[in-house]
Amino acid sequence: MAKKVKPKPTEIIQVKSIDTSLDKKPVSELFTTAKHCANIGDVFSIMPAIKKYWQVTGRKIKLCQLIDMEGAYYPGAVHPTKSDDGRQVTMNLPMFNKLKPLVESQPYIHSFEVYSGQKIDLNFDVIRGQTDVGMPNFMIQSWLMFAFPDLDYDLSSIWIELPKVKKHPIAEQVKNKVIINFTERYRNPMLDYFFLQNYAPDLIFAGTEREHWLFCNRWALNVPLLETKDFLDYAYAIEACRFLMCNQSMAWNLSTAIGGKRLLEVCKFAPNCQPFIGENSVGYMYQVGAEYHFRKMFNATLPKTK
């Protein structure tokens, strides 16, 4: 009879602590300082990981944002944010100031500051050139979670909660309106939007004056431009509107963060925004999908009659 061989125990691999470990952080400090360099949409996209850090550690994040860094995206990409000397940058001081009220409204944020050489505990910029996270593909919110696996967050849940207000002034601008937002970057050239002429009275455009003019002129539309004082205002507008239709922009990332109703034009060469996650989140790559989903969401959000 053959002798039974005792199976070897499964090898246990010890994974060393990663950068988000608390071992190096004095217990007396109630916040952790992190650095970030990219644009507004990327700020919204790192916030679920920041929220997870706060949930696990109880520490808020002091987020230090680099401004006036060159905005290098892809050849021919046009971004509206410029430095004082006219360079295309990821974020400038006016955009930072407009973003600050929204970021600092979150309970897991200690403060939002311009980076000026502060001592950094967490460098969120490792996903740009140091750690391969599949950029520019996959879901943009997942990039930081690939680099810091203990900051995984359920992206079907919201991660930006807006402070409760009664009758926010911006709500009147978007009452019973569909917000349209189309930038000049990450577009799908196969699509046309002439069909929106049938819905023009129910539309309002959000974006820069140039983006507004380009979109309306291209598709023979006459719709008003949404005016907001900062991105907290913008978030309340997205929350109050019927739904948002946009391309892969910061508006999509903000709407995803607050759980807004949203419809996405997907960019084929850099699909880093993902529809179909959570409720009221759909997208399209072809004309039939654009018109089908718009019509479906439009009919589902018709104002109630008394």
N, C-alpha and C positions, 0 to 999 in steps of 0.2 A: 504494500500500500504506500503510495507516494506521501511524503511528508508535507503537511500543510504549511504553506508559507504565510506568515503573518503580514498582512498588507502594511505598507509604510503609511504613516499619517500624512494627510494632506499638508503640503508645505504652506506655512504661514508667512506671508510677505508683510513685513513691517514698513508702512509708508511713513516717511518722516513728516514732521510738521511743515506746513506751508506758510506763506507769508502772512496769512491772516491769524496766525497763532497769537495768543495773548501772552506767551511766555516772556516776550521782550518788553511788554508794556506795563509801566508802574500802575498798580491798582488805584492809586490816588487820582489818576487822571481819568476823567469821565468821558473823554472823546478821543478819537483816533484821527490823525491827519492823513488825508489822501490827496493825491495829485491826479489831474486829468487835463488833457490838452485839446480834445477835439471839439466838434461843434454842438449846437443846441440839441439836435436830435440824439446825439450820442450821450449827452448828459441825461436825458430822459431814459436812455437805454441802459445806463449803468446803475440807475436808482433801484431796480429790484434787487440787485446783488447787495447794494448798500443797506437796503431795508432788511435783508436776510442777516447781514452782519450785526445789525442792531438787535434783531430778534434773538440771536444766539448769544451775543456778548453783553447786551445792555448798554453798549457804548454808542454814542452818536458819532457821526463823521463830520469832521471839519473838511470840507471839500475845497481844494485850492485849484483854481482854473487858470491855465495858461492862456493868455490872450495875445493877439497879433502874430500867431504862428501861421506860417504859409499854409494855405489850403490846397494841398495837392491831392486831387481825387482821381481823375483819369483824363487823358488827352482831350481837350476841347470842353471840359466841364466848366460851367459857369455858376458861380456862387455869388449872391448879392452882398455878402459881408466883406467889407474892405477896411484896410488900415488907413491911418491918416495920410499916408503917402501913396494911397491908391492900390496897394497890393491886395490880392485875394487871400483872405485869412479865414481860419476856422471860426474865430470869435473875436470881436473887438469890444472895447469898453462900453459903448452904447448897448450892444446886445447883451453883454454881461449884466448891466444894470437892469435891463428889462426882464432878465431871467431870474435874478436874485430873489424877488418876492415869492415866486412860485417854489423855488428850491427850498428856501428857508421856511416855508409854510409846513414842511413835512416834519413829523415828530422825530424822525431818525437823523435829521440834519442838525448839527450844532451850529454851523455857519457856512456861508458860501463866500469865499474870498478870492481875490486875484492872486495868482501864484507869483511870489516875489522872492523866492529862495528859502521859504519856510522849511524846517526839518520835516521830512516826510516819513510816515510809517508804512503807508501802502501806496505803491505806484501802479495806478490803474492803466498807465500807458504801456505796460509790458506787452499788451496785445497789439501794439503797433511797432513791429520790427524785432521784438525780442522773443515772444511766444507765439507760435503759429496757431491761430484759432479759426482758420478757414476763411478769413477775410478776403474778398468782400462778399462771400456767400454765407449761407446759413442765416438764422435769425439773429439780428444785430444784438438783441438783449442777451443772447447765449454766449457771446464772445468772452465776456468777463468770467462767466461760469466755467468755461473750458480752462481758463488760466488759473482760476481759484475754485476748485471743485467743492469746497465747503460753503460756497456762497450760492448754491443752487436754489432757485426760486421757481415756484409754480407760475408760469407765465399766463395761465388762464385766469389768475387772480389779479386784481388791481394792485398797484403799488404807489400810486399818487392819489391821496384823498384830499379833496378840496375842502377848505374850511366852510362850514355852513353859513350861508347868508340868506337874508330875506329879500327877494326882489332885486337881484343884482342888476344894475343899469344895463349891462351888456346883453342881458337876456331879452330886452325889448328889441334890440337890433336884429336878433336872430330868431325871434318868435315865428314859428311855423316855417322856417327857412332851412334849406339844405346848404351847408357850407361846402363850397368848391375850393380846392387848393391844389394848384399845379405849379411846380417849380420848373426850372430849366434843366435840372440834372435828373439822371436815372429815370428816363422816360421810355415809353414803348411806342415807337413810331408807327406801328401798324394800326393804331386806333384813331378814330375821329370822333368829335364831340358835337357834330351838327345836331344830333338828336336832342341835345339839351335846350335847343331853341323852343321846344314844346313845353319846357318847364321853367322858362326864364323868370316869370313873376315870383317863383318860389325859391330862387337861388340868391346866394350872396357869396362873393369871392373873398377869400382870406389869403393874404400874401403881400408882396411888395407892389408898388404902383406899376413897376415894369412888368412883373408877372401878370398882374391884372390886365394891363393893356395887351400884352402878347396873346394871352388866352382868349380874351374877348374879340380881339381883332382877327385872330386865326379862325375862330368858329362863328363869327358874325353874331356875337352875343352882346346884350346890353344889360348887365347886372351890376348892382352896387358893390363897393369895396368896403369890407368890414374894417372898422377903426377901433383899435385897442391900444391902451396905454402901456401894457406890459404883457408878459406871457401868462401871468395869473389870470388876467382878464380874458386872454385867449382861451385858457382852459375852461373858464366858466361859459364862454360862448360855445365851445364844442359840447359841453355838458348839456346846454340848454337847447341846442338846435335839433332839427329832426334827425339828421345824420350827416356825416362827413364823407365826401368823395374826394380822393386825392391820389397823388402818386407817392412814391417812397420818399417821404419828407419828414421833417420834424413834427408836422401836424399829425401824421399817422402814428408816430411813436408816442406823442402826447395823448392822442385819443385812446390808444391801446393801454397806456398807463392808467387812465381814469375809467376805463371800461365803457367808452362811448360807442355809439352805433357808427360803423365805419365800413367804407367800401374802397378797395385798393386797386389801383392800376399797378400791375407787377412788371418790374423791369427785367427783361430776359437775361441781360448780360451781367447783372449783379443783383440777384434776387435775395436781398438780405432783410426784407420785411415779409412777415408771414401772416396771411389771412387764415380764416377758419380755425382760430384758437379763441375759445370763449364764445359767448353769445353775441349775436349781431355783428359778426366780423367776417366779411366775405371779400373776395377779390376776383380779378379777371385778367386774362392775357389776350383775349380776342374780343372782337366787336360784339359778338352775340352775347358774351358774358357781361360786358359793360352795360348793354342795354337791358338785358334780362334782370341783373341784380339791382340796377338803378330803379327800374319800374317796380320791382318787388318791394324794395325798401321804401320807395316813395308811397306806394299804396298802403303799406303797413303802418305808415306814420302820418296818415292824413289827419288833419285837425278834427277833433270831435265836435260835432254839431249839437247845439242845445235842443 
